[in-house]
Every structure is written in C-alpha cells, then in structure tokens.
Amino acid sequence: MGTPTTWQIDPTHSAAEFAVKHLMISTVKGRFSDVSGTVTVDDAKPGEAAVAVSINVASIDTREEKRDAHLRSADFFDAEKYPTITFKGKRITGPLDGEFKLVGDLTIRDVTREVTLEVESAGEVKDPWGGVRAGFSASTKINRKDYGLTWNVAMETGGVLVGDEIKISLDVQLVRQAAPVAA
C-alpha cells in the first residue's frame, strides 16, 4: 500500500468557468468564484484518487447582475433550494503527470450524471512559503437539460435564447497538505 497524499483546492487560484450560446449567435461566459474541495491520491493506486469538489451556486458571475440573479432563481439553478454543485471523482485513466481522464458524478439541482473531464497536469512546484502546489486544467461539455435547467425562450425567427450545450472549463491549483503525524 502506498502513502496517501491529500491536496486542498486553493480557491483564490482556481476557477470554474462555463460558456453557453446566447441567441444562437454569440457565447456568454461566466464563472463560479467559490470553489472548494480535496483530492487524495494513494501513490500505489493513483487511478483511484478521491476527488470531491463543491461549488457555491450563489457565487455565479456573468458580469451582468440581472442575469446572475435570474441564473440563481428557480428558472435555472434555484440556489436557495440547491446551494451547491458537486463533483465526486470515481476513476482516473492515464498518467497524473500528463493528460488523463477523470470520470465522476456531477450533481446540479439534485440531479446526478456521470461526466468525463479531459484533464491536463501543469506540474508541481514548491511555493515561496515551503509548500507544494500542483496545477491542473480540465474541460467537458454537458447538456443543461440533463440537469433540469430547461428554462428557455423560443425566438420569433427560429431557435432559442439559451443554448443547451454548456462548455465547462476548470483551472485548479492544489496545495499539498501536511502528512498526519504518526501516533
């Protein structure tokens, strides 16, 4: 058995962003600014890393307060009833120090679906304070209707106001936690 190492998401150096078509002719981008979570990796079984991420829905920011308020409402995320989006990793395929796939369960509005994140490691560095940090970028696409995000408006000229496909991109910086002291 290897040694498990726990990493904490550094929320000030991490971002969960999304992009969706608007009026079928342009793309609106947004982000969630409150992202937290942990990753625990056993050196002997890196493909079984425990990944748990939580995103505070109320932290949504599309640079337009009225739109953000609408996205927090029951028409979309219903932040009052479903305050968090979660991701629980189930398995990893590929080397953790390169490009790999992270398969896990994404839960939005109490609806859980399996998704595959395409992940790229940016490596590890020692920070100026003596800690170790690791960086990763990940992306995937989901259909918002799969998660009960069905609000839309039909356009007079055909098409819809909000596209169904959501492109998700994550940039995450992890901070290695101190190993527990043996008793």
C-alpha positions as CSV (number, residue, x, y, z in Angstrom):
1,M,0.0,0.0,0.0
2,G,1.3,3.4,-0.9
3,T,1.2,6.6,1.0
4,P,-2.0,8.7,0.7
5,T,-1.4,12.4,0.0
6,T,-4.2,14.9,0.4
7,W,-4.4,18.1,-1.6
8,Q,-6.7,21.1,-0.9
9,I,-8.1,23.3,-3.7
10,D,-6.7,26.8,-3.4
11,P,-9.9,28.9,-4.1
12,T,-8.1,32.1,-4.8
13,H,-6.1,30.5,-7.6
14,S,-8.8,28.3,-9.0
15,A,-11.7,28.9,-11.4
16,A,-14.8,27.0,-12.6
17,E,-16.0,28.6,-15.8
18,F,-18.7,27.9,-18.4
19,A,-19.8,29.1,-21.8
20,V,-23.2,28.8,-23.5
21,K,-24.7,30.1,-26.7
22,H,-26.9,33.2,-26.5
23,L,-29.5,33.9,-29.2
24,M,-27.7,31.2,-31.2
25,I,-25.1,33.8,-32.5
26,S,-22.8,34.6,-29.6
27,T,-21.4,33.0,-26.5
28,V,-21.9,34.1,-22.9
29,K,-19.2,33.2,-20.4
30,G,-19.5,33.0,-16.7
31,R,-17.7,31.7,-13.6
32,F,-18.3,30.5,-10.1
33,S,-15.9,32.2,-7.7
34,D,-16.4,30.0,-4.7
35,V,-14.9,26.6,-5.4
36,S,-13.6,24.2,-2.7
37,G,-12.6,20.6,-2.4
38,T,-9.9,18.0,-1.8
39,V,-8.0,15.4,-3.8
40,T,-6.5,12.4,-2.0
41,V,-4.1,10.2,-4.0
42,D,-2.5,6.9,-2.9
43,D,0.8,6.5,-4.7
44,A,0.2,2.8,-5.2
45,K,-3.3,3.4,-6.7
46,P,-3.3,6.8,-8.5
47,G,-6.3,5.8,-10.7
48,E,-8.4,5.6,-7.6
49,A,-7.8,9.1,-6.3
50,A,-10.6,10.5,-4.2
51,V,-11.8,13.8,-5.7
52,A,-14.5,15.9,-4.0
53,V,-15.4,19.4,-5.3
54,S,-18.1,21.8,-4.1
55,I,-19.2,25.0,-6.0
56,N,-21.3,27.6,-4.3
57,V,-24.1,28.4,-6.8
58,A,-24.6,31.9,-5.4
59,S,-21.1,32.8,-6.4
60,I,-22.1,32.8,-10.1
61,D,-20.8,35.8,-12.1
62,T,-21.5,36.6,-15.7
63,R,-20.7,40.3,-15.4
64,E,-24.4,41.2,-15.5
65,E,-26.2,41.3,-12.1
66,K,-29.7,40.9,-13.5
67,R,-28.7,37.8,-15.5
68,D,-26.8,36.4,-12.4
69,A,-30.0,36.9,-10.3
70,H,-32.0,35.1,-12.9
71,L,-29.5,32.2,-13.0
72,R,-29.7,31.9,-9.2
73,S,-33.5,31.8,-9.4
74,A,-35.8,28.7,-9.7
75,D,-35.8,29.2,-13.5
76,F,-32.2,27.9,-13.5
77,F,-30.0,26.8,-10.6
78,D,-32.5,27.5,-7.8
79,A,-29.6,28.5,-5.5
80,E,-31.9,28.8,-2.4
81,K,-33.1,25.2,-2.7
82,Y,-29.8,23.7,-4.3
83,P,-27.0,25.9,-3.0
84,T,-24.1,23.7,-4.3
85,I,-22.9,21.9,-7.4
86,T,-20.8,18.9,-6.5
87,F,-18.4,16.6,-8.3
88,K,-17.2,13.3,-6.9
89,G,-14.4,11.6,-8.9
90,K,-14.7,7.9,-9.4
91,R,-11.7,6.8,-11.5
92,I,-8.8,8.2,-13.5
93,T,-7.3,6.8,-16.6
94,G,-3.9,7.9,-17.8
95,P,-0.8,9.3,-16.0
96,L,-1.5,12.0,-13.4
97,D,1.6,13.9,-14.6
98,G,0.3,14.3,-18.2
99,E,-3.1,14.2,-19.9
100,F,-5.7,12.0,-18.3
101,K,-9.4,11.4,-18.0
102,L,-11.3,11.9,-14.7
103,V,-14.7,10.2,-14.6
104,G,-17.0,11.2,-11.8
105,D,-20.5,12.2,-10.8
106,L,-21.6,15.8,-11.4
107,T,-24.7,16.9,-9.3
108,I,-26.7,20.0,-10.2
109,R,-30.2,20.6,-8.7
110,D,-30.1,17.2,-7.1
111,V,-29.6,15.5,-10.5
112,T,-26.5,13.4,-10.8
113,R,-24.9,12.3,-14.1
114,E,-21.6,10.8,-14.9
115,V,-19.2,13.1,-16.8
116,T,-15.7,12.7,-18.1
117,L,-13.3,15.5,-17.6
118,E,-10.3,15.8,-20.0
119,V,-7.5,16.9,-17.6
120,E,-4.0,18.2,-18.2
121,S,-1.4,18.5,-15.5
122,A,0.6,21.7,-15.4
123,G,3.0,20.1,-12.9
124,E,4.1,20.7,-9.3
125,V,6.2,23.5,-7.8
126,K,7.5,24.4,-4.4
127,D,6.0,27.8,-3.4
128,P,7.9,30.6,-1.7
129,W,6.4,29.5,1.7
130,G,7.8,25.9,1.6
131,G,4.6,24.3,0.4
132,V,4.0,22.2,-2.7
133,R,1.4,23.2,-5.2
134,A,0.1,21.4,-8.3
135,G,-1.9,22.8,-11.2
136,F,-4.5,21.2,-13.5
137,S,-6.8,22.3,-16.3
138,A,-9.9,20.3,-17.2
139,S,-12.8,20.6,-19.6
140,T,-16.0,18.8,-20.5
141,K,-19.4,19.5,-22.1
142,I,-22.8,18.8,-20.7
143,N,-26.4,19.3,-21.8
144,R,-28.0,21.6,-19.3
145,K,-31.4,20.0,-19.8
146,D,-30.0,16.7,-18.3
147,Y,-29.8,18.6,-15.0
148,G,-33.3,20.2,-15.0
149,L,-32.0,23.5,-16.4
150,T,-34.8,23.8,-19.0
151,W,-35.9,27.4,-19.0
152,N,-35.7,29.0,-22.4
153,V,-37.5,31.4,-24.8
154,A,-38.3,30.5,-28.4
155,M,-37.1,33.1,-30.9
156,E,-39.6,34.5,-33.4
157,T,-37.1,33.8,-36.2
158,G,-36.5,30.2,-35.0
159,G,-34.0,28.9,-32.5
160,V,-33.9,29.7,-28.8
161,L,-32.5,32.3,-26.4
162,V,-30.2,30.0,-24.5
163,G,-28.2,27.0,-26.0
164,D,-28.4,23.6,-24.4
165,E,-24.7,22.7,-24.6
166,I,-22.6,24.0,-21.8
167,K,-18.8,24.0,-22.1
168,I,-17.1,23.8,-18.7
169,S,-13.5,24.6,-18.1
170,L,-11.7,24.4,-14.8
171,D,-8.3,25.7,-13.7
172,V,-7.4,24.3,-10.3
173,Q,-4.4,24.9,-8.1
174,L,-4.0,22.3,-5.3
175,V,-1.9,22.7,-2.1
176,R,-0.4,19.6,-0.6
177,Q,-1.5,19.2,3.0
178,A,1.0,18.1,5.7
179,A,1.1,14.4,6.3
180,P,-0.5,13.3,9.5
181,V,1.9,12.7,12.3
182,A,2.1,9.0,13.4
183,A,0.9,8.4,17.0
